């Protein structure tokens, strides 16, 4: 029996198994499709538009109304409530109905005219960090803008030409350049790692499940009979259909992100596909390792679940990796998603050519060696079924 | 009867890991990881061809801000780019050669700030530091210029800063990452470990063909509630205080939230659990949903901006109301009056899922009798 005979008969058997039990396709294709629809529909606007805020306008003058109209017209905030005092506004915030509120003091307008510099106070809720931070920036900007307009009026009334006033209104202007994500699109920031993150959960769980169910249901002899001479061929043949399946899902992810959503991509599409393919292989290898460590299905499923969820933290995209304690930074190297981040950010997002590309690729390759650590144990477990099956 | 069920539970290793170990270890693990929750002194590179006292002043003020720190000075933007590419810095401040000349001529000068967008926290640090310094220095320059125009005193102050403002950051004044995310994670851990733990226990019964009766079901459900009453006390009462997370919550308000949250979650998990053919399938199929629940809660992307369909969909899960209520009580000091929507939601879920748990279990008991009549 040649390698190919054995290999293809194992592959054919695995395909039959995948067809007969809906778990396989639901936990891979179903999960990814759900996440595509869910996340793409959530982050459609890029930044949360028209977040509800409250204003307490105790002045009700033309000037205060002008300021509030500007605020309302801005992209991020929308005035949803006009409570009469501070405590009412604060209650709205505690109820989660608004993410910020602005208090305009009585005599606001007359104080401006009398050079008394009335203070505008606003409150943002940073228990919701995204909404709070964005509204802090937005309201600050709108107050500055309104102040600038007041300045310009006064200076022009003094007879200054309008082009000369800019140096007086705002002597130093900051031009922000957001590298790789010029509009601070929240989806660009999150989805480029969230979706591969969901994919790794699916790869880990299904790799472990496909292997473990053979031992648990004592079908391993049927499987190994198809490749009597080589356990390695049996193992590769078993994993191969999933390599194809998950590579397709990885391609689909890239397609959704860079073709359908048109997220910025500084490298070729093929480059992302290659990285995605390596990523799939690395996680399959980790799956085999986990199952080799504990060849009892329920334990290895639980272990992959706990490990897989940590991947979202150790990728380092929501919270920068250098903020983690030192042991955790070292530990993060044992997560392929960390290396994926290291490849994606500088090349695909920032379009830079950097020296450590080789290190990241080599690291992803290194994961492929991990199954060797447990190969003997796995082979023994599969052939002798000497582990508790529950 | 009760001790019997405890023995059964402890025998089931997977269930012990999910129902006892995970809710004890995970909160500590995450709190440890996010311990340095506030980004301070994010390293930046500076390119300053102008090299004048004004540009140096700008750089000094940036360095002095808590958000960023000058890591290196580069001769050119290309050199700064290399620093950025190597990961040594997460932002670049570039001051053009004509910076001081423009300022001295009374015109507007520009500075460029380049920000790493791989994490939004870098971006926020860059924006905060550079805007603050530009405004602060700008005001001094304005006062000088106005006095050159013969405008001094109150009117000069007024023109330099006509609308002073104060932005007050409430409920997470350090803008810490853990203070923002951990409260949601804690509730999610309780919800998900209960869901998967109860599911795995039910799957184990079916796999092992253990005969169930209303009696065992009732005993076991009480056991879950009691166990999680203790774990909730630990997760909600001990962890936030020990790890310096927000803990403004009034204990009685927390109790008023915890009771319906636990009941709703247990009944929800019980209702779903009868469909598990074995121990593992539920975890394989639904693990990813933990992430979905986090986003449905509105802690990250605001609830007001979720598409209407997902807002309604979110109401199916106790985690949604649980996370929202807990953050309001514990991070924002809300009382019963401010969380009525969430409490109503949780009690309705408790009632509905109690009925569905009864119905699905009646069906499961019938299935059991049908499959093995003895």
Interface residues (C-beta under 8 A of the other chain):
Chain A: X23 X26 X27 X31 X34 X35 X38 X39 X41 X42 X43 X44 X45 X48 X49 X50 X51 X52 X91 X93 X94 X95 X96 X99 X112 X115 X116 X117 X118 X119 X120 X121 X122 X123 X124 X125 X126 X127 X128 X129 X130 X131 X132 X133 X136 X137 X139 X140 X143 X144 X146 X147 X150 X151 X154 X155 X158 X160 X164 X166 X167 X168 X170 X171 X172 X173 X174 X175 X176 X177 X178 X179 X180 X181 X184 X186 X188 X189 X194 X197 X198 X201 X202 X205 X206 X209 X212 X297 X298 X299 X301 X302 X305 X306 X308 X309 X312 X313 X316 X317 X318 X319 X320 X323 X324 X325 X328 X341 X345 X346 X349 X350 X352 X353 X354 X355 X356 X390
Chain B: X13 X14 X17 X18 X22 X30 X32 X33 X34 X35 X36 X37 X39 X58 X81 X84 X85 X86 X87 X90 X102 X103 X105 X106 X107 X108 X109 X110 X111 X112 X113 X114 X115 X116 X117 X118 X119 X120 X121 X122 X123 X124 X126 X127 X130 X131 X134 X135 X137 X138 X141 X142 X145 X146 X149 X151 X154 X155 X157 X158 X159 X161 X162 X163 X164 X165 X166 X167 X168 X169 X170 X171 X172 X173 X175 X177 X179 X180 X181 X183 X196 X200 X204 X207 X208 X246 X279 X280 X281 X283 X284 X285 X287 X288 X290 X291 X292 X295 X298 X299 X300 X301 X302 X303 X304 X305 X306 X307 X309 X310 X324 X327 X328 X331 X332 X333 X334 X338 X339 X341
